[in-house]
Amino acid sequence: MKWIAQFFLLIALGAPLSASALFDQCKDFFPNQQVPTTQQVGRDLCFDDFAIYYSPTDKKPIYTVEKLNGQELLAPRPRRTNQFYEEARLPSHERALLADYRDSGYDRGHNVPAGDMTRERGMAQSFSLANMMPQARQNNQGIWAKRVEEPTRLYAKRAQGEIYIFTGSTGSLGSIGRSKVTIPSHIYKLVYDPAKNTAWAYWVENTNEAQMSPPITYGQLVEKTGIDFHLPIGSSNAPTKPPTNLSAPSKPLVGGWYPIFFDQYSPEKIQALIANINSGKVASLEIQYDQNLPLANKLAQQITTETRLQVSLAQSNPPDSPGVTYERNRVTVIVRSK
């Protein structure tokens, strides 16, 4: 009966069924611009360097997709920020909350890894909770990071062109938090190299005791997940030779939504934001805070005084993170650009 509830939920929200996911702004992230087909109901979210098909009932990605370019990975990359935030473009009842992970025993596990990001804005966006799943801690920091994510980046650095990566999770071990974020039983990462017309997938249990097993085939992953990723494996449409132009083109900013973090008041940051608002580049914004309401109010008052934009405030409650002592005093401004 769960699918019936999902159906009427999405009808009530006016959102498309999964098979109708559009990804209008970011179809280039998908091989041959072919969006996967699945019976799971979700919302499509475009970011600057990746895309997410998000489950409003499970409060985690159904799948994510990105393109990795070896030349970009070999160049200097932005510093990891560890600045998590709640996804402002989702209705409040569909969001995973920072508080959901508090004392849960599970990490906020990236689907699109922060380590894959080659631009600062992409790095910031990768910490959206829409990109997270409850992941067993030793799994996230151990075999998944060292024997799945890192080998995938190493392969991308050797590849003859860009490769496509789908990441997701399936199954249920229960849920965490007030929002009931589903704990997946298995995690997968699908790697597709169009130059060689080959694909394989890592399939890992979401437990601290999980052991690595050999990669599975594309067909086996489709059978396990019920998702048709529409890869041209064995198809006449598949590339027959490597691409000739291996240079990395500049990427446009397509995500629309991005965070600005304030660990303290910054005149430079707020004035740059106000300038963007007054020049017509900002459609709306949301200010998220936990314990630092005075800073949130100060930012909101300055924005409303110096612009015509209305500001909404939302209180978050992040878990304490080892080595990140400032997280609960942070104020995050989520900007929706036009």
C-alpha positions as CSV (number, residue, x, y, z in Angstrom):
1,M,0.0,0.0,0.0
2,K,3.0,2.3,0.3
3,W,3.1,3.1,-3.4
4,I,-0.6,4.2,-3.2
5,A,0.2,6.6,-0.4
6,Q,3.2,7.9,-2.4
7,F,1.0,8.4,-5.5
8,F,-1.6,10.5,-3.7
9,L,1.1,12.4,-1.9
10,L,2.6,13.5,-5.1
11,I,-0.8,14.3,-6.7
12,A,-1.5,16.5,-3.7
13,L,1.8,18.3,-4.1
14,G,1.4,18.7,-7.9
15,A,4.8,17.0,-8.4
16,P,5.6,14.7,-11.3
17,L,5.8,10.9,-10.9
18,S,9.3,9.5,-11.2
19,A,9.1,8.5,-14.8
20,S,8.4,12.2,-15.6
21,A,11.5,13.6,-13.9
22,L,12.6,16.4,-16.2
23,F,16.0,17.7,-15.0
24,D,15.5,20.5,-17.4
25,Q,18.5,22.5,-16.3
26,C,21.0,19.7,-16.1
27,K,20.3,16.9,-18.6
28,D,23.9,17.1,-19.6
29,F,24.8,15.1,-16.5
30,F,23.1,12.1,-18.0
31,P,24.6,9.8,-20.7
32,N,23.0,10.9,-24.0
33,Q,20.7,13.1,-21.9
34,Q,18.7,10.0,-21.0
35,V,17.1,10.3,-17.6
36,P,16.7,6.9,-15.7
37,T,13.3,5.3,-15.4
38,T,12.0,4.1,-12.1
39,Q,8.7,3.5,-10.3
40,Q,9.9,5.3,-7.3
41,V,8.3,8.7,-6.7
42,G,10.6,11.7,-6.3
43,R,11.7,15.2,-7.1
44,D,14.5,16.2,-9.5
45,L,17.0,18.7,-8.1
46,C,19.7,20.3,-10.3
47,F,23.0,21.5,-8.7
48,D,26.0,23.1,-10.5
49,D,28.1,19.9,-10.7
50,F,25.6,17.1,-10.1
51,A,21.9,16.2,-10.0
52,I,19.7,14.4,-7.5
53,Y,16.5,12.4,-7.8
54,Y,15.2,12.8,-4.3
55,S,12.6,10.7,-2.4
56,P,10.2,12.9,-0.3
57,T,9.1,9.9,1.7
58,D,12.6,8.4,2.4
59,K,14.2,11.9,2.8
60,K,17.3,10.8,0.9
61,P,18.4,10.4,-2.8
62,I,16.9,7.7,-4.9
63,Y,20.0,8.3,-7.1
64,T,22.5,11.0,-7.9
65,V,24.4,11.6,-11.1
66,E,27.6,13.4,-11.9
67,K,30.3,13.6,-14.6
68,L,34.0,13.2,-13.6
69,N,36.8,14.7,-15.7
70,G,40.3,13.5,-15.0
71,Q,41.9,16.8,-15.9
72,E,39.8,18.7,-13.4
73,L,40.5,16.1,-10.7
74,L,44.2,16.5,-11.3
75,A,44.0,20.3,-10.9
76,P,43.9,22.1,-7.5
77,R,40.6,21.6,-5.9
78,P,38.6,23.4,-3.2
79,R,39.1,22.6,0.5
80,R,36.4,20.3,2.0
81,T,34.0,22.5,4.0
82,N,32.1,20.1,6.3
83,Q,29.3,22.7,6.3
84,F,26.0,20.7,6.1
85,Y,22.7,22.5,5.5
86,E,19.0,21.6,5.0
87,E,17.7,21.8,1.4
88,A,15.7,25.0,1.3
89,R,14.0,24.3,-2.1
90,L,12.1,21.3,-0.6
91,P,8.9,21.8,1.4
92,S,9.6,21.5,5.1
93,H,7.7,18.2,5.4
94,E,9.9,16.6,2.7
95,R,13.3,17.7,4.1
96,A,15.7,15.7,6.1
97,L,16.8,17.8,9.0
98,L,20.2,18.2,10.6
99,A,18.5,17.2,13.9
100,D,17.5,13.8,12.4
101,Y,21.1,12.7,12.5
102,R,21.7,13.8,16.1
103,D,22.6,10.8,18.3
104,S,21.4,8.5,15.5
105,G,24.7,6.5,15.3
106,Y,24.8,7.1,11.5
107,D,26.9,9.5,9.5
108,R,25.5,12.0,7.0
109,G,26.8,10.0,4.1
110,H,27.4,11.7,0.8
111,N,26.0,10.3,-2.4
112,V,27.9,12.7,-4.6
113,P,31.3,12.8,-2.7
114,A,32.7,16.1,-1.6
115,G,36.0,14.7,-2.9
116,D,34.7,14.7,-6.4
117,M,34.0,18.5,-6.4
118,T,36.3,20.7,-8.4
119,R,34.7,24.1,-7.8
120,E,33.9,25.9,-4.5
121,R,30.2,26.3,-5.2
122,G,29.9,22.6,-6.1
123,M,31.7,21.7,-2.9
124,A,29.3,23.8,-0.9
125,Q,26.3,22.3,-2.6
126,S,27.5,18.8,-2.0
127,F,26.8,19.3,1.7
128,S,23.0,19.7,1.2
129,L,21.1,17.1,3.2
130,A,19.3,16.2,0.0
131,N,22.6,14.6,-1.0
132,M,22.9,12.6,2.2
133,M,21.8,9.2,3.5
134,P,22.1,7.6,6.9
135,Q,25.3,5.6,6.5
136,A,27.0,3.3,9.0
137,R,30.0,5.3,10.3
138,Q,32.8,2.8,9.8
139,N,31.3,2.0,6.4
140,N,31.3,5.7,5.3
141,Q,34.8,6.4,6.6
142,G,36.2,3.0,5.7
143,I,35.5,0.8,2.8
144,W,33.1,3.2,1.0
145,A,35.6,6.1,1.1
146,K,38.8,4.0,0.5
147,R,37.6,1.2,-1.7
148,V,34.7,2.7,-3.7
149,E,35.0,6.5,-3.9
150,E,38.8,6.8,-4.2
151,P,39.2,4.0,-6.8
152,T,36.4,5.7,-8.8
153,R,38.4,9.0,-8.9
154,L,41.6,7.2,-9.7
155,Y,39.8,5.6,-12.7
156,A,38.5,8.9,-13.8
157,K,42.0,10.4,-13.8
158,R,43.1,7.6,-16.2
159,A,40.1,7.6,-18.4
160,Q,40.2,8.9,-22.0
161,G,37.3,11.3,-21.5
162,E,34.6,12.1,-19.0
163,I,32.9,9.3,-17.1
164,Y,29.4,9.2,-15.6
165,I,28.7,8.2,-12.0
166,F,25.3,7.2,-10.5
167,T,25.2,6.7,-6.7
168,G,22.2,5.6,-4.6
169,S,20.8,3.3,-2.0
170,T,18.0,0.9,-1.6
171,G,16.3,-1.3,1.0
172,S,15.4,-0.3,4.6
173,L,16.9,-0.9,8.0
174,G,14.4,1.4,9.7
175,S,14.6,5.2,10.0
176,I,16.2,8.0,12.1
177,G,14.9,11.2,13.5
178,R,11.6,13.0,13.6
179,S,11.5,13.1,9.8
180,K,11.9,9.3,9.6
181,V,14.9,9.4,7.2
182,T,15.1,5.8,5.8
183,I,18.3,3.9,6.7
184,P,19.2,2.0,3.5
185,S,20.3,-1.6,3.6
186,H,22.6,-1.4,0.6
187,I,24.5,1.3,-1.2
188,Y,25.7,1.3,-4.8
189,K,27.8,3.3,-7.2
190,L,27.5,2.8,-11.0
191,V,30.5,3.8,-13.2
192,Y,29.9,4.2,-16.9
193,D,32.8,4.9,-19.3
194,P,31.4,5.9,-22.7
195,A,34.8,5.8,-24.4
196,K,35.1,2.1,-23.7
197,N,31.3,1.5,-23.6
198,T,31.7,-0.4,-20.3
199,A,30.0,-0.1,-16.9
200,W,30.2,-1.8,-13.6
201,A,28.7,-1.2,-10.1
202,Y,29.9,-1.4,-6.5
203,W,27.2,-3.0,-4.2
204,V,27.9,-2.7,-0.5
205,E,25.8,-3.5,2.6
206,N,25.2,-0.4,4.8
207,T,26.8,-1.9,8.0
208,N,30.0,-1.3,9.9
209,E,30.9,-4.9,9.3
210,A,30.4,-4.8,5.5
211,Q,33.0,-6.5,3.4
212,M,33.9,-5.6,-0.2
213,S,32.9,-8.0,-2.9
214,P,33.7,-7.9,-6.6
215,P,31.8,-5.3,-8.7
216,I,28.5,-6.5,-10.2
217,T,27.3,-6.0,-13.7
218,Y,25.1,-3.2,-15.0
219,G,22.3,-5.7,-15.6
220,Q,22.6,-7.0,-12.1
221,L,22.3,-3.5,-10.7
222,V,19.2,-2.8,-12.7
223,E,17.7,-6.0,-11.4
224,K,18.5,-5.1,-7.8
225,T,17.3,-1.5,-7.9
226,G,14.5,-1.6,-10.4
227,I,16.0,1.5,-12.0
228,D,16.7,1.5,-15.8
229,F,19.6,3.9,-16.2
230,H,19.3,3.8,-20.0
231,L,23.0,3.2,-20.6
232,P,23.8,2.3,-24.2
233,I,25.6,-0.9,-23.2
234,G,25.5,-3.3,-26.2
235,S,23.6,-0.7,-28.2
236,S,24.3,0.6,-31.7
237,N,24.1,4.1,-30.2
238,A,27.2,3.5,-28.0
239,P,30.3,5.4,-28.9
240,T,32.7,3.5,-31.1
241,K,35.8,5.6,-30.4
242,P,37.2,7.8,-27.7
243,P,36.3,11.5,-27.9
244,T,38.9,13.6,-29.6
245,N,38.6,16.7,-27.5
246,L,39.7,15.9,-24.0
247,S,39.9,19.5,-22.7
248,A,37.6,20.4,-19.9
249,P,35.1,23.1,-21.0
250,S,34.0,25.7,-18.5
251,K,30.9,24.7,-16.7
252,P,27.9,27.1,-16.4
253,L,26.3,27.6,-13.0
254,V,23.0,25.8,-13.3
255,G,22.0,24.8,-9.8
256,G,20.1,28.0,-8.9
257,W,20.3,27.4,-5.1
258,Y,23.5,27.8,-3.2
259,P,24.5,28.3,0.5
260,I,26.5,31.2,2.0
261,F,27.9,30.4,5.5
262,F,28.4,32.9,8.3
263,D,30.3,31.7,11.3
264,Q,30.4,35.4,12.3
265,Y,29.2,38.6,10.9
266,S,31.0,39.4,7.6
267,P,30.5,42.8,6.0
268,E,32.1,41.6,2.8
269,K,29.8,38.6,2.4
270,I,26.6,40.5,3.3
271,Q,27.4,43.4,1.0
272,A,28.1,41.1,-1.9
273,L,24.8,39.3,-1.3
274,I,22.9,42.6,-1.1
275,A,24.5,43.8,-4.3
276,N,23.3,40.6,-6.0
277,I,19.8,41.1,-4.7
278,N,19.6,44.8,-5.8
279,S,20.9,43.9,-9.3
280,G,18.1,41.4,-9.7
281,K,20.1,38.2,-9.5
282,V,18.3,36.7,-6.4
283,A,14.8,35.4,-6.4
284,S,14.5,34.5,-2.7
285,L,16.4,33.3,0.2
286,E,16.1,31.4,3.5
287,I,18.2,32.0,6.6
288,Q,18.9,28.8,8.7
289,Y,20.3,29.0,12.2
290,D,20.5,26.9,15.3
291,Q,21.9,28.7,18.4
292,N,22.9,32.0,16.9
293,L,19.6,33.8,16.5
294,P,21.1,37.2,17.1
295,L,23.4,36.8,14.0
296,A,20.5,35.4,11.9
297,N,18.3,38.4,12.9
298,K,21.1,40.9,12.2
299,L,21.5,39.5,8.7
300,A,17.8,39.4,8.1
301,Q,17.3,43.0,9.2
302,Q,20.1,44.3,7.1
303,I,18.8,42.5,4.0
304,T,15.2,43.7,4.5
305,T,16.4,47.2,5.2
306,E,18.7,47.6,2.2
307,T,16.6,45.5,-0.3
308,R,13.0,44.8,-1.1
309,L,13.4,41.1,-0.6
310,Q,11.4,39.2,2.1
311,V,13.5,36.9,4.3
312,S,12.3,33.7,6.0
313,L,14.1,32.2,9.0
314,A,14.2,28.5,9.8
315,Q,15.8,27.0,12.9
316,S,18.0,23.9,12.4
317,N,19.5,21.6,15.0
318,P,22.8,20.1,13.7
319,P,24.4,17.2,15.4
320,D,27.7,17.8,17.1
321,S,30.4,16.8,14.6
322,P,33.9,15.7,15.7
323,G,36.4,18.5,14.8
324,V,33.6,20.9,13.8
325,T,33.0,22.9,17.0
326,Y,31.5,26.0,15.3
327,E,28.6,24.2,13.5
328,R,25.8,25.0,15.9
329,N,26.7,28.7,15.9
330,R,26.8,28.9,12.1
331,V,24.1,30.8,10.2
332,T,23.5,29.6,6.6
333,V,21.9,31.8,4.0
334,I,20.4,29.7,1.2
335,V,20.1,31.8,-1.9
336,R,17.9,31.1,-4.9
337,S,19.3,32.9,-7.9
338,K,17.2,33.9,-10.9
